[in-house]
Amino acid sequence: MTDRVFPWNLDLKYNNKFGRLGFGSLHLNKNSGAFLKKLKKLNRDATTFVDCAPYYAGNRCFKKLENILKRDQSLNLTLAIKIGLLSRKEKGNHVSLPTQYKVYDLTKIKNLINKPCFSRCSFLFQFHQLQYKPKTKFLIKLSESIHNNHFKGVGVANCNLRDFFWCLNKFKEHKIPFKTFQMHANIIEQKHIRQFYSLLVKHKITPVFNRALARGALAYNSIKDDPPINSRIMTSNRVKKWLTKQKKNKLKTFWDFCDRKKINYVEFSLGYLLKRFTKSIILIASPRKKGSENVLEKALKFRITNKKNSFAERLRLKSFPKYYFEK
């Protein structure tokens, strides 16, 4: 396996190259525009993969992306648009429920992106979940949209091996280009990498890793230091629930190793994924404070050694959630 970082040629037919660092738009903030500009530089002007959904960023994802694109006309983005969840409040908490795929969903997406500022972008359609599989009528309309150049292809997120092979067969049947596969993956949670990575490379489907920093848990030593008060590890009940005793023990081992080697936690976490799995895109959320681009640059230049690799292999957890899409 090669050690290249920039960029990986996703599809020669469409002449579309993605940079290794993608952008997650679940939580857009005031730094998102500047951060996308930094990713453009770090990706050496390759297309930046943007994971987005109408229900992200408090249901204002596309309005915020529209404002960013209006302010900066130099951005080179592929918007990978997810559909398939219903976000609502229950007992004061936001919950996400899988929904059926309807032809009208395609019309809604076209209406969202039918604005001059989006004309500079390319688009992928993403299935956010496959608990409800798309019906034949939907797949026919999606295929028509792709062949009319509304989308360059499709991506899939959050599915098991059986659903993956179902997608391979159905997309081939309807002449739908299968471009990306998004999975929950980080240095301590690698179950889906072991299940899917070699399959994806074989079928020339780009792996997209989300939760690369385990919702911030890999970014801060919460035993030795006080993480920022507004960080997800401090404010999210879901993250606190995720931090079981087993995970805390793994994290302590990780923090101690990085401290001994004098390596930044984020640099190791992202650098390991970038260099160990060279065909992947790593999704990064925009930070609440500036200056993180220096760490990302170091992650892109990260040197993986046998010692670092064997240590990362020992970190892997055995348990894993059944459903893991972002809410």
C-alpha positions as a Markdown table, in Angstrom:
| # | Residue | x | y | z |
|---|---|---|---|---|
| 1 | Met | 0.0 | 0.0 | 0.0 |
| 2 | Thr | 1.4 | 3.4 | -1.0 |
| 3 | Asp | 2.1 | 6.2 | 1.4 |
| 4 | Arg | 0.7 | 9.1 | -0.7 |
| 5 | Val | -1.3 | 11.8 | 1.0 |
| 6 | Phe | -2.5 | 14.1 | -1.8 |
| 7 | Pro | -4.9 | 13.5 | -3.4 |
| 8 | Trp | -6.5 | 10.1 | -4.2 |
| 9 | Asn | -8.1 | 9.9 | -7.6 |
| 10 | Leu | -11.7 | 9.0 | -6.8 |
| 11 | Asp | -13.0 | 8.5 | -10.4 |
| 12 | Leu | -11.2 | 9.2 | -13.6 |
| 13 | Lys | -14.4 | 9.3 | -15.5 |
| 14 | Tyr | -15.6 | 12.4 | -13.7 |
| 15 | Asn | -12.0 | 13.7 | -13.3 |
| 16 | Asn | -12.9 | 14.5 | -9.6 |
| 17 | Lys | -10.2 | 14.3 | -6.9 |
| 18 | Phe | -10.9 | 14.6 | -3.2 |
| 19 | Gly | -8.4 | 15.8 | -0.7 |
| 20 | Arg | -7.7 | 13.6 | 2.3 |
| 21 | Leu | -9.3 | 16.0 | 4.8 |
| 22 | Gly | -13.1 | 16.2 | 4.5 |
| 23 | Phe | -15.5 | 18.5 | 6.4 |
| 24 | Gly | -18.3 | 17.5 | 8.7 |
| 25 | Ser | -21.1 | 20.0 | 8.9 |
| 26 | Leu | -23.1 | 18.6 | 11.7 |
| 27 | His | -22.2 | 21.5 | 13.9 |
| 28 | Leu | -21.4 | 24.6 | 11.8 |
| 29 | Asn | -20.0 | 27.7 | 13.7 |
| 30 | Lys | -18.6 | 31.1 | 13.0 |
| 31 | Asn | -15.1 | 29.6 | 12.2 |
| 32 | Ser | -16.5 | 27.2 | 9.6 |
| 33 | Gly | -15.9 | 29.4 | 6.6 |
| 34 | Ala | -12.3 | 30.2 | 7.5 |
| 35 | Phe | -11.7 | 26.5 | 8.4 |
| 36 | Leu | -13.0 | 25.4 | 4.9 |
| 37 | Lys | -10.5 | 27.8 | 3.4 |
| 38 | Lys | -7.7 | 26.2 | 5.4 |
| 39 | Leu | -8.8 | 22.8 | 4.3 |
| 40 | Lys | -8.6 | 24.0 | 0.7 |
| 41 | Lys | -5.0 | 24.9 | 1.3 |
| 42 | Leu | -4.1 | 21.7 | 3.1 |
| 43 | Asn | -5.8 | 19.6 | 0.4 |
| 44 | Arg | -3.7 | 21.4 | -2.2 |
| 45 | Asp | -6.7 | 22.7 | -4.0 |
| 46 | Ala | -8.2 | 19.2 | -4.4 |
| 47 | Thr | -12.0 | 19.1 | -4.0 |
| 48 | Thr | -13.0 | 19.2 | -0.3 |
| 49 | Phe | -15.6 | 16.5 | 0.5 |
| 50 | Val | -18.4 | 18.1 | 2.7 |
| 51 | Asp | -20.7 | 15.8 | 4.6 |
| 52 | Cys | -24.0 | 17.6 | 5.0 |
| 53 | Ala | -27.7 | 17.1 | 5.5 |
| 54 | Pro | -30.7 | 19.4 | 5.6 |
| 55 | Tyr | -31.3 | 18.5 | 9.2 |
| 56 | Tyr | -27.7 | 19.3 | 10.3 |
| 57 | Ala | -26.7 | 22.5 | 12.1 |
| 58 | Gly | -30.1 | 22.9 | 13.7 |
| 59 | Asn | -31.9 | 22.4 | 10.3 |
| 60 | Arg | -29.9 | 25.4 | 8.9 |
| 61 | Cys | -27.1 | 23.5 | 7.3 |
| 62 | Phe | -27.7 | 24.7 | 3.7 |
| 63 | Lys | -28.4 | 28.3 | 4.7 |
| 64 | Lys | -25.1 | 28.4 | 6.5 |
| 65 | Leu | -23.2 | 26.8 | 3.6 |
| 66 | Glu | -24.9 | 29.2 | 1.2 |
| 67 | Asn | -23.6 | 32.2 | 3.3 |
| 68 | Ile | -20.0 | 30.7 | 3.4 |
| 69 | Leu | -20.0 | 30.2 | -0.4 |
| 70 | Lys | -21.2 | 33.7 | -1.0 |
| 71 | Arg | -18.4 | 35.1 | 1.1 |
| 72 | Asp | -15.7 | 33.0 | -0.5 |
| 73 | Gln | -16.0 | 32.2 | -4.2 |
| 74 | Ser | -12.6 | 30.3 | -4.3 |
| 75 | Leu | -13.9 | 27.2 | -2.4 |
| 76 | Asn | -13.8 | 23.9 | -4.3 |
| 77 | Leu | -16.4 | 21.7 | -2.6 |
| 78 | Thr | -18.3 | 18.5 | -3.2 |
| 79 | Leu | -21.4 | 18.5 | -1.1 |
| 80 | Ala | -22.3 | 14.9 | -0.1 |
| 81 | Ile | -25.9 | 15.3 | 0.9 |
| 82 | Lys | -27.4 | 12.8 | 3.3 |
| 83 | Ile | -31.1 | 12.0 | 3.4 |
| 84 | Gly | -32.9 | 9.3 | 5.5 |
| 85 | Leu | -33.3 | 10.6 | 9.1 |
| 86 | Leu | -36.0 | 12.6 | 10.8 |
| 87 | Ser | -34.6 | 14.9 | 13.6 |
| 88 | Arg | -37.0 | 15.9 | 16.4 |
| 89 | Lys | -37.1 | 16.7 | 20.1 |
| 90 | Glu | -38.4 | 14.1 | 22.6 |
| 91 | Lys | -38.4 | 14.9 | 26.3 |
| 92 | Gly | -36.0 | 17.8 | 25.7 |
| 93 | Asn | -33.5 | 15.7 | 23.8 |
| 94 | His | -32.8 | 15.7 | 20.0 |
| 95 | Val | -33.4 | 12.2 | 18.6 |
| 96 | Ser | -33.0 | 10.9 | 15.1 |
| 97 | Leu | -35.4 | 8.4 | 13.5 |
| 98 | Pro | -34.9 | 6.5 | 10.2 |
| 99 | Thr | -37.4 | 7.4 | 7.5 |
| 100 | Gln | -38.5 | 5.9 | 4.2 |
| 101 | Tyr | -36.8 | 7.3 | 1.0 |
| 102 | Lys | -39.3 | 9.1 | -1.2 |
| 103 | Val | -38.9 | 10.5 | -4.7 |
| 104 | Tyr | -39.9 | 13.9 | -3.2 |
| 105 | Asp | -36.6 | 13.9 | -1.3 |
| 106 | Leu | -34.8 | 14.3 | -4.5 |
| 107 | Thr | -36.9 | 17.3 | -5.4 |
| 108 | Lys | -36.3 | 18.9 | -2.0 |
| 109 | Ile | -32.5 | 18.5 | -2.5 |
| 110 | Lys | -32.7 | 20.1 | -5.9 |
| 111 | Asn | -34.6 | 23.0 | -4.5 |
| 112 | Leu | -32.1 | 23.5 | -1.7 |
| 113 | Ile | -29.1 | 23.7 | -4.1 |
| 114 | Asn | -30.8 | 25.6 | -6.9 |
| 115 | Lys | -29.0 | 28.8 | -6.1 |
| 116 | Pro | -26.2 | 30.6 | -7.9 |
| 117 | Cys | -23.6 | 30.1 | -5.1 |
| 118 | Phe | -24.0 | 26.3 | -5.3 |
| 119 | Ser | -23.4 | 26.2 | -9.1 |
| 120 | Arg | -19.6 | 26.0 | -8.3 |
| 121 | Cys | -20.1 | 22.8 | -6.3 |
| 122 | Ser | -20.5 | 19.2 | -7.4 |
| 123 | Phe | -22.9 | 16.9 | -5.6 |
| 124 | Leu | -23.2 | 13.3 | -4.3 |
| 125 | Phe | -26.3 | 11.8 | -2.8 |
| 126 | Gln | -25.9 | 9.9 | 0.4 |
| 127 | Phe | -28.1 | 7.3 | 2.0 |
| 128 | His | -27.9 | 8.1 | 5.7 |
| 129 | Gln | -29.2 | 4.7 | 6.8 |
| 130 | Leu | -30.5 | 1.4 | 5.3 |
| 131 | Gln | -32.9 | 0.3 | 8.0 |
| 132 | Tyr | -35.4 | 1.4 | 5.3 |
| 133 | Lys | -34.1 | 0.4 | 1.9 |
| 134 | Pro | -34.9 | 2.6 | -1.1 |
| 135 | Lys | -37.6 | 1.1 | -3.3 |
| 136 | Thr | -37.2 | 0.6 | -7.1 |
| 137 | Lys | -39.1 | 3.7 | -8.0 |
| 138 | Phe | -36.7 | 5.8 | -5.9 |
| 139 | Leu | -33.6 | 4.1 | -7.4 |
| 140 | Ile | -34.9 | 4.8 | -11.0 |
| 141 | Lys | -35.4 | 8.5 | -10.2 |
| 142 | Leu | -32.0 | 8.7 | -8.5 |
| 143 | Ser | -30.4 | 7.1 | -11.6 |
| 144 | Glu | -32.1 | 9.6 | -13.8 |
| 145 | Ser | -30.8 | 12.5 | -11.6 |
| 146 | Ile | -27.3 | 11.1 | -11.9 |
| 147 | His | -27.4 | 10.7 | -15.6 |
| 148 | Asn | -28.8 | 14.3 | -15.9 |
| 149 | Asn | -25.7 | 15.3 | -14.0 |
| 150 | His | -27.5 | 16.5 | -10.8 |
| 151 | Phe | -25.3 | 14.1 | -8.8 |
| 152 | Lys | -22.0 | 12.6 | -9.6 |
| 153 | Gly | -22.9 | 9.4 | -7.8 |
| 154 | Val | -24.1 | 8.0 | -4.4 |
| 155 | Gly | -22.6 | 7.3 | -1.0 |
| 156 | Val | -23.9 | 5.1 | 1.8 |
| 157 | Ala | -23.5 | 5.5 | 5.6 |
| 158 | Asn | -24.1 | 3.3 | 8.5 |
| 159 | Cys | -24.9 | -0.2 | 7.2 |
| 160 | Asn | -23.9 | -3.8 | 7.8 |
| 161 | Leu | -22.2 | -6.2 | 5.4 |
| 162 | Arg | -25.5 | -7.6 | 4.1 |
| 163 | Asp | -26.8 | -4.2 | 3.3 |
| 164 | Phe | -23.5 | -3.3 | 1.6 |
| 165 | Phe | -23.7 | -6.2 | -0.8 |
| 166 | Trp | -27.4 | -5.3 | -1.4 |
| 167 | Cys | -26.2 | -1.8 | -2.4 |
| 168 | Leu | -23.5 | -3.2 | -4.7 |
| 169 | Asn | -26.1 | -5.3 | -6.6 |
| 170 | Lys | -28.9 | -2.7 | -6.7 |
| 171 | Phe | -26.7 | 0.2 | -7.7 |
| 172 | Lys | -25.2 | -1.9 | -10.5 |
| 173 | Glu | -28.6 | -3.0 | -11.7 |
| 174 | His | -29.8 | 0.7 | -11.9 |
| 175 | Lys | -26.4 | 2.0 | -13.3 |
| 176 | Ile | -25.8 | 4.1 | -10.2 |
| 177 | Pro | -22.1 | 4.9 | -9.5 |
| 178 | Phe | -21.2 | 3.8 | -6.0 |
| 179 | Lys | -18.7 | 6.5 | -4.9 |
| 180 | Thr | -18.3 | 6.7 | -1.1 |
| 181 | Phe | -19.0 | 4.6 | 2.0 |
| 182 | Gln | -19.1 | 6.4 | 5.3 |
| 183 | Met | -18.2 | 4.6 | 8.5 |
| 184 | His | -17.6 | 5.3 | 12.2 |
| 185 | Ala | -13.8 | 4.9 | 12.7 |
| 186 | Asn | -11.1 | 6.1 | 14.9 |
| 187 | Ile | -7.9 | 4.8 | 16.5 |
| 188 | Ile | -9.7 | 2.9 | 19.2 |
| 189 | Glu | -12.9 | 1.9 | 17.3 |
| 190 | Gln | -11.9 | 0.1 | 14.2 |
| 191 | Lys | -14.5 | -2.6 | 13.8 |
| 192 | His | -15.9 | -1.2 | 10.6 |
| 193 | Ile | -12.4 | -0.6 | 9.1 |
| 194 | Arg | -11.7 | -4.3 | 9.6 |
| 195 | Gln | -15.1 | -5.3 | 8.0 |
| 196 | Phe | -15.2 | -2.9 | 5.1 |
| 197 | Tyr | -11.9 | -1.3 | 4.2 |
| 198 | Ser | -10.4 | -3.9 | 1.9 |
| 199 | Leu | -13.8 | -4.5 | 0.3 |
| 200 | Leu | -14.1 | -0.8 | -0.5 |
| 201 | Val | -10.6 | -0.6 | -2.0 |
| 202 | Lys | -11.4 | -3.7 | -4.1 |
| 203 | His | -14.6 | -2.1 | -5.5 |
| 204 | Lys | -12.9 | 1.4 | -5.9 |
| 205 | Ile | -15.3 | 3.0 | -3.4 |
| 206 | Thr | -13.9 | 5.7 | -1.2 |
| 207 | Pro | -14.0 | 5.1 | 2.6 |
| 208 | Val | -15.0 | 8.1 | 4.6 |
| 209 | Phe | -14.2 | 8.0 | 8.3 |
| 210 | Asn | -16.4 | 10.0 | 10.7 |
| 211 | Arg | -15.9 | 10.4 | 14.5 |
| 212 | Ala | -12.2 | 10.3 | 13.9 |
| 213 | Leu | -11.6 | 11.9 | 17.3 |
| 214 | Ala | -14.3 | 9.9 | 19.1 |
| 215 | Arg | -16.5 | 13.0 | 19.6 |
| 216 | Gly | -13.5 | 14.9 | 21.1 |
| 217 | Ala | -12.6 | 12.2 | 23.6 |
| 218 | Leu | -9.2 | 11.6 | 21.7 |
| 219 | Ala | -8.5 | 15.3 | 21.6 |
| 220 | Tyr | -8.1 | 16.0 | 25.3 |
| 221 | Asn | -6.6 | 14.3 | 28.4 |
| 222 | Ser | -9.7 | 14.7 | 30.6 |
| 223 | Ile | -7.8 | 13.1 | 33.5 |
| 224 | Lys | -4.8 | 15.4 | 33.5 |
| 225 | Asp | -6.3 | 18.6 | 31.9 |
| 226 | Asp | -9.6 | 20.4 | 31.9 |
| 227 | Pro | -11.1 | 20.2 | 28.4 |
| 228 | Pro | -12.7 | 23.5 | 27.1 |
| 229 | Ile | -16.0 | 24.0 | 28.9 |
| 230 | Asn | -17.9 | 24.1 | 25.6 |
| 231 | Ser | -16.3 | 20.9 | 24.1 |
| 232 | Arg | -18.4 | 17.9 | 23.3 |
| 233 | Ile | -16.7 | 15.8 | 25.9 |
| 234 | Met | -17.8 | 18.3 | 28.6 |
| 235 | Thr | -21.3 | 19.2 | 27.3 |
| 236 | Ser | -22.7 | 16.1 | 25.6 |
| 237 | Asn | -24.6 | 13.5 | 27.6 |
| 238 | Arg | -24.1 | 11.0 | 24.7 |
| 239 | Val | -20.3 | 11.4 | 24.9 |
| 240 | Lys | -20.4 | 10.9 | 28.7 |
| 241 | Lys | -22.5 | 7.8 | 28.3 |
| 242 | Trp | -20.1 | 6.5 | 25.6 |
| 243 | Leu | -17.1 | 7.0 | 28.0 |
| 244 | Thr | -17.4 | 3.6 | 29.8 |
| 245 | Lys | -14.6 | 2.3 | 32.1 |
| 246 | Gln | -13.2 | 0.2 | 29.3 |
| 247 | Lys | -12.9 | 3.2 | 27.0 |
| 248 | Lys | -11.4 | 5.4 | 29.8 |
| 249 | Asn | -8.7 | 2.7 | 30.3 |
| 250 | Lys | -7.9 | 2.7 | 26.6 |
| 251 | Leu | -7.8 | 6.5 | 26.4 |
| 252 | Lys | -5.5 | 6.7 | 29.4 |
| 253 | Thr | -3.1 | 4.3 | 27.6 |
| 254 | Phe | -3.3 | 6.5 | 24.5 |
| 255 | Trp | -2.7 | 9.7 | 26.4 |
| 256 | Asp | 0.3 | 8.3 | 28.3 |
| 257 | Phe | 1.9 | 7.0 | 25.1 |
| 258 | Cys | 1.5 | 10.4 | 23.3 |
| 259 | Asp | 2.9 | 12.2 | 26.4 |
| 260 | Arg | 6.0 | 10.0 | 26.5 |
| 261 | Lys | 6.5 | 10.4 | 22.7 |
| 262 | Lys | 5.7 | 14.2 | 22.9 |
| 263 | Ile | 3.0 | 13.8 | 20.2 |
| 264 | Asn | -0.1 | 15.9 | 20.1 |
| 265 | Tyr | -3.2 | 13.7 | 20.6 |
| 266 | Val | -5.0 | 15.0 | 17.5 |
| 267 | Glu | -1.9 | 14.6 | 15.4 |
| 268 | Phe | -1.5 | 11.0 | 16.4 |
| 269 | Ser | -5.3 | 10.2 | 16.0 |
| 270 | Leu | -5.7 | 11.7 | 12.6 |
| 271 | Gly | -2.1 | 11.0 | 11.4 |
| 272 | Tyr | -2.5 | 7.3 | 12.1 |
| 273 | Leu | -5.8 | 7.0 | 10.1 |
| 274 | Leu | -4.3 | 9.1 | 7.2 |
| 275 | Lys | -1.2 | 7.0 | 6.9 |
| 276 | Arg | -2.5 | 3.6 | 7.8 |
| 277 | Phe | -5.5 | 3.8 | 5.5 |
| 278 | Thr | -4.3 | 5.8 | 2.6 |
| 279 | Lys | -7.4 | 5.5 | 0.4 |
| 280 | Ser | -9.7 | 7.2 | 3.0 |
| 281 | Ile | -11.1 | 10.6 | 3.6 |
| 282 | Ile | -11.1 | 11.8 | 7.2 |
| 283 | Leu | -14.0 | 14.1 | 8.2 |
| 284 | Ile | -13.0 | 17.0 | 10.4 |
| 285 | Ala | -15.5 | 19.4 | 12.1 |
| 286 | Ser | -14.6 | 23.1 | 12.3 |
| 287 | Pro | -13.1 | 23.9 | 15.7 |
| 288 | Arg | -14.4 | 26.6 | 18.0 |
| 289 | Lys | -11.0 | 28.2 | 18.2 |
| 290 | Lys | -8.4 | 29.1 | 15.5 |
| 291 | Gly | -5.0 | 27.5 | 15.1 |
| 292 | Ser | -5.9 | 23.9 | 14.6 |
| 293 | Glu | -4.6 | 23.9 | 11.0 |
| 294 | Asn | -1.1 | 23.5 | 12.4 |
| 295 | Val | -2.0 | 20.2 | 14.0 |
| 296 | Leu | -3.7 | 19.1 | 10.8 |
| 297 | Glu | -0.6 | 19.9 | 8.8 |
| 298 | Lys | 1.4 | 17.8 | 11.1 |
| 299 | Ala | -1.1 | 14.9 | 10.9 |
| 300 | Leu | -0.7 | 15.0 | 7.1 |
| 301 | Lys | 3.0 | 14.6 | 7.5 |
| 302 | Phe | 2.7 | 12.0 | 10.3 |
| 303 | Arg | 5.3 | 9.2 | 10.1 |
| 304 | Ile | 3.9 | 5.9 | 11.2 |
| 305 | Thr | 6.5 | 3.5 | 12.6 |
| 306 | Asn | 6.1 | -0.2 | 13.6 |
| 307 | Lys | 6.0 | 0.8 | 17.3 |
| 308 | Lys | 3.2 | 3.3 | 16.7 |
| 309 | Asn | 1.3 | 0.9 | 14.5 |
| 310 | Ser | 1.5 | -2.0 | 16.9 |
| 311 | Phe | 0.5 | 0.3 | 19.8 |
| 312 | Ala | -2.6 | 1.4 | 17.8 |
| 313 | Glu | -3.5 | -2.2 | 17.0 |
| 314 | Arg | -3.5 | -3.0 | 20.8 |
| 315 | Leu | -5.8 | 0.0 | 21.5 |
| 316 | Arg | -8.7 | -1.4 | 19.5 |
| 317 | Leu | -12.0 | -2.0 | 21.3 |
| 318 | Lys | -14.0 | -5.2 | 20.8 |
| 319 | Ser | -17.4 | -3.8 | 21.6 |
| 320 | Phe | -19.3 | -1.5 | 19.2 |
| 321 | Pro | -22.7 | 0.1 | 18.9 |
| 322 | Lys | -25.3 | -1.3 | 16.5 |
| 323 | Tyr | -26.4 | 2.1 | 15.2 |
| 324 | Tyr | -24.0 | 4.9 | 15.2 |
| 325 | Phe | -25.3 | 7.7 | 12.9 |
| 326 | Glu | -24.9 | 11.2 | 14.1 |
| 327 | Lys | -28.0 | 12.8 | 15.6 |
